[in-house]
Amino acid sequence: MTTDTGESKPMLASLVQAGEQQTEVVSITGFVHMVRDISNAYLVNTADGDVMVNTGFMTSTERNKGLFASVRSGALQAIVLTQAHPDHYGGVPTFLEPGTKVIAERRFTSTCAFFDLLDPYIRRRSGKLWSGTIKNRDALVIPKVVPDIAVDGLYSFTAGERQFEVISTPGGEAPDSVVVWMPAERIVFTGNLFGPVFMSMPNLCTLRGDKPRSAQRFLESLDTVRKLGAELLITGHGEPIHGAEHIRAELDKLHAAVSYVHQATVDGMNAGVDVHTLMREVKLPEPLSLGEFHGKVSWAVRTIWEEYSGWFHFDSTTSLYGVPRTSIDTDLVELAGGAGPLAARARKKLDAGSTLEAVHLLDVALGAEPHNSDALSVKKDALTVLLSESGGANLSEVMWLKSEIAAVEAAIGAAQ
């Protein structure tokens, strides 16, 4: 997808913003309806009223409620929340009716508490990555939602003629993830268990900051869904996936791909290979290739490494103490004869295709002389190369690089 300026937009950005153009509810079946949002909201009709799976984001709730109005069949019996991220539960206060039961995994409340605890920290970091994708995010007020029913493993309920099973799958984007299974209809709602883009490498550790997600638990939760034998799989974004054989084949491939990355990382650790080498060298075989729209193979490698081994990489004594490498930037720049020579060396690295080595040099130069125009100019060029080489697929990577380029441009302007 491209923007009005012709600039390519990452797929995840397109999915997150898809609801902005929606004017009518989408009926997936005669009784399952979808409203697109940052994370989609779903309404299931029964003979005794409706059941919702997620409600959408805070800023979209009135629009979502209006779109669903044409397909409502009665009182809202239940709202099931597939994880404690506000794009899933932000609309709960708007949709709640007398008698509506809110159902979530038992760790929903503790997950919300985690985000409350670190709210300023996460908002600050998220703003750098998401402010261009989610409008007015800095002014958002996140509602407090307390589930009526806390699911511990499995919770089954009926509404009208339909049975719903809410199953804990704590290996997704949050430790309180659940899927919603309708056994008679062979339909499963997975939320963002498999990430915001289906058949992509899971984002095991977010750039914004979050508790790292376990690859092993992801595989276990994936297997829970795989064993259901669903004929219709409905995710948190995008179009539903149809056909039991097709769904099984896709889930088999996803399981094999994540297993491959996990095992390659473990094998490398046991062989004494350092984490940065593994980040560069572990690649998925072509038959197991996945999209990298939210997570990346290299990021998964590092997350798996640090899940098992922690933050100390056995590489430098200084890692054990609170004085960072950047504390000697001024010394290095002084020895180099100023930031200018380092900027010139970085330019040679960049011209030779060693872009990240150039950025390392520029970090040192600008650490000592943050307004050096030569270093800023080379850094802007290096970041632009990284953005071009990224392919524009991974939203977090793209938005990080764009925000860094904007910061460098601002610094160049101030220096001039």
N, C-alpha and C positions, 0 to 999 in steps of 0.2 A: 504494500500500500504506500502511496505517496501523499505528502501534504500539499497544500495549495501552492507552496513554493517549489514543488517538484522534488523535495528532499525525501529520501526513503525513510519510512517509519518502521521501527521494529514491530514484528507481528504481535508481541504482547501489548504494545501501546495501542495497536489497532483493536485488539480484543477488549482491552480495558475501556476504550472510548466508544465501543460499538453501540452502546445504548443511547448515545447522544442523538443518533439519527432514527431511533426506533419510534414509530408512531402507532403501531398495533401490536398486541400480544401475539406471540408465536405459539401455535398449538403443535406440539410434537406428536401427540396422539389426540384422540377425542377427549381424553380426560387429564392429560399432562400438558401444562402450558408454561411458557418461558418468557421472562422479561430480561433482556440483556442489561448488565450493569458492570461495575468494576469486578464484581463476582456475581454471576447470574442468580436470579431468584426464580423459584419454580412453585407452581400451584398444581395440586392434584385434586380433582373432583371425586367425591364419593357420594353414595346415596344419602349420607347423613352429614353433608357439609364438606369442607375443604381441609386439606393439609398443605402446609408450605414447607419447602426445603430451602432455607436461607431467605433473607429478606432484601438483600442489596444494601447499598451504602447510605449513609445518613443524608447526603445531599440529594438523593434520588427517590426518597421514599414516597413523596406525594405523587410523583410521576409514575412510579411503579404501581402504587395502589390504584391510580386511575386506569392504567393499562390492564390490570387484572380485573377491573370491575365488570367488564363485558363477559367474563367466563366464570365468575363466581357462581357457586351452586348452593350455597347455604352458609351457615355459621363456620367460622374458622376454628376447627377442632384442635389443631396442634401446629406448632412451628418447630421444625427440627433444624438445629444449627450444626453444620458440619465442622466448624472450628471457631476458635475465639479470635478471629480477626474482624475488625469492624466492617469490612466490605461484605461480610456474611451476616452479621447481626445488627448492623446499624439501623435498620428499619423496623426492628421489633416494636418499639413504642408506638409507631404509627399503625402497625397492623394488628396489635393486640385487641382482642374483643373479650367481653365477659365470658369466662369459661375456657378460653384458649390456654392450652398447656404448652409451655416452652420446654423443649427437650434438648439436652446437650450431654456430652461426655462428662464424666465425673471430674475431669481436670479442667473443665471450661473456666471455672471461677479462679483457679490458681494461675491459669494462663493469662487471664485478664489482669490479675494482680501483678504478674510479672511486667506486663506492658505499662501498667500504672506506675510501678516502681521506677521504671526507666523512661518515663514519658518524655521529659525534656531532651534526654540524650538521643532517643530514637527519632523523635520529631526533627531534631536538628540534622541528623544524618539522612533521614528519609527525604527531607526537603531538598537536599542536593541531588537526589536520584529521581524523585517523583514529582517535583513541583511543576515541571513542564508537561506532565501527563495527567495529573489529578488536579483539577481546578480548586482554588481557594482552600487547599488542604491545611494551611497554617491556622485558619480560623475555625477548624472543625471542632465540634463538641461531641465527644464519643459518649453514647448513652451507657448507663449502668444496667446490665441485664443479669438477672439472677434466674437460672433455670428452675422450673418446677420439678422436673424429673432429671436426675443425674444418672447417666447410663454407665454401668460397670460391666463391660464385656458385651452384653446383649440385652436389649429391651425390646419387647414385642407389644404392639398394640393394634387395635382395629378401629377403623372409621368406616361406617357404612358396611359395604361388602368387601372392603379392601384390608388386607393385612400389611403391616409395615414392621420391618425389623431394623432396629438401629444398632449397628455393630461397631464396637471400638476398633479403630485402625490407627494406632498412635505413631505410625511411621511416616506421616505426611508432612505438611507444612507446619503443623503444630502438634504438641503432645496430646491434645484433646480431640484429634480428628476422629470423625465417625463417617460411615457410609450408611445410606438408607436403602434397604433391599425390600422389594415387593415380590415375594416368591411366586404368587399366582401369575402375575403379569411378566415375570422374569426381567424386571427393570431394576437397575441399581443407580443411585445418585452418589457420585463419588466426591463431590465438591472439588477441592484442590488437593486431594490425596496424591494425585499424579502430577501436581504442579499446575500452573495456569494454562499451559499449552500441552495437550496430550501428546504422548510419544516424544517427550523431550527429556534430557538429562535432568534429574531432580536437583533443585537448588538446596544442597545440604547445609550451606552456611550463607546467610544473606549478607550482602555488603552493608546494609543499613545497621546490622547488629541484631542478633536474636540468639536463642539457644541453638547450638548446632544440632542438626538432625542426623540420626543414625542411619547409615546405609543398611545395616542388618534389619532394623525395625521397618524400614521402608520395604525391604524385600518380603518380610513376614506379612505386612499389611497388604502388599500387592497380591501375595499368594492367597490371602483371605478372600479378596475379590475374585481372583481367578477361579477359585473352587466353586463360586456361586453358579457359574455357567449362565451368566446374563445374556439375554438376547437384545437388550438395549442398555447402553452405558451412557449416562448423562453426567457430564463433568461440570466444573465451575465456569468454564468459558467455552466459546465456540459451539460447534454443532454436535449433536449426539452421535454416537457410534452404534451402528446397527449390525445385527447378525452374530449369532453365537460363535460360529467358526472364526469370523473375522476378529471379533473381540478377543477370543482365546489366543489367536495367532499374535495379535498386537501385544497382549499382556505377556505372552511367552517371550517375545523379543525384548520387551522392556526389562523383564526379570533377568534375562540372559545378559543384557548389556550392562546393567548395574552390577550384577554378579561379577562380570568380567573386570570392571574397573576396581571393584572391591578386592578381588583376588590378586590382580596385578599390583595393586598398592601393597597388600600384605606380603606378597612374594618379594617385592622390591625392598621393603623394610627388613625382611629376614635376610636378604642378600647384602644388606649394608649400603643400599643405594640411598642417596640423600633425597629429601623431599622435593627440592627444586628440579633435580634431574628427572624424577618421576613425573612431576607436573609437565615437563616438556615432552617426555618420551611415551607416556601411556596414551595410547590412541585406541579407539574402538575399531575393530575390523569392519570392513564395509557392510557385511550382512547385518551387523548390529548397530549401524549408525543411527544416532538420535539427533533431534534438533537441540540447539543450545540457546534457547530463547530466554531462559530465566537462570538456569544453572549451566555449568560448563564441566567438561570432563576434568580439566586441570584443577578447577576449584574443588570438585568432588574428591580428587586424589588428596589434596591438601587437607580437606575436612576429615577424611577417613584416617589419614596419618595422625592428625592431631587429636581425633577422638580416641585413638588407641594409645598415643604416645605423649600427648600433652604439648605444651608450648615450647619446651626446651628441646632444641634440635641437635644437641650435642655438637655444636659447631663453634661456639664462641663463649669464652668465660664471661664476657660482658653481658650476655643474656641473663645472667643470674642476678644482675644488679640494676639499680634504677637510673643509671647514667647512659643515655642512648648514644648510638654512633654519631648522631647529628651534633653532639656536643663538641666535636673536633672539626666541624665544617670550617670554622674560621682559621684554624691551624693549617688545614690542608690548602685552603685558598691562599693563605699567606705564603706557604711554601711553593705554590704554583705560580706565584707572582701576580695574584689577583684573580678575579672571576673571569676576566677576559680570556686568558689562555685556556682555562677550562672550557669556556664556551666554544673556543676555536677547536679544541679537541673533540668536544661533543658534536660539532658540525661535521668533522671528519668521520666520526662514528656513524652519524645519521646518514651521510652520503654513501657510506660503505654498507648500509643496510643493518647496522647494529643499533637499532632504534632504542631498545631498552637500556643498553649500555650508555647511550647518549643521555637518557633521562637520569640515570644514576649520577653521571657527572654534573648534570644541571642541578640536581637536588643539592649537591655539595656546594656548587657555585652560588646558587640563590639562597642557600641556608646562611651563607656569610654575607652576601650582598643582594638582598631581595629585590632591589630596584635596578640591577645591572641590565641595561637595555640589550646588550649582545646575548646574554644568557636567556633573557625572556624571549627574544626573537627565535632563538634555536628551539627553546622549549615549545613555543607555539607550533613550530613546524613539526617537531617530533610527535606531539600529541595529535596533530592533524594526520600524520602518517599512521599512527596507531588506530585512529578512528576509521580511516580508510581500510586498513588491513583487517579490522574487526568484522567487516562485512555488514555491519549495521543490524545484526540479528539479535544480540543479547541486550535487552533493555537497560539493565543496570550498568553494564560496561559502557554502552553508548552514552547514557546520561552522565556517568562519571566523567568520561572524556570530554563531553561537551561542556560540562560545568567547569572543568579544569581549563579548557581553552578560553572560556569566557573570563575566568579569573586572571589568566595571563594577559588577555586583551585589555582588561581593566588596569592591570599593573603597568602595561606598556603605555596606555593613555596617561596614567598618573605620572609616569617617569618623563614623558614628553612635556 
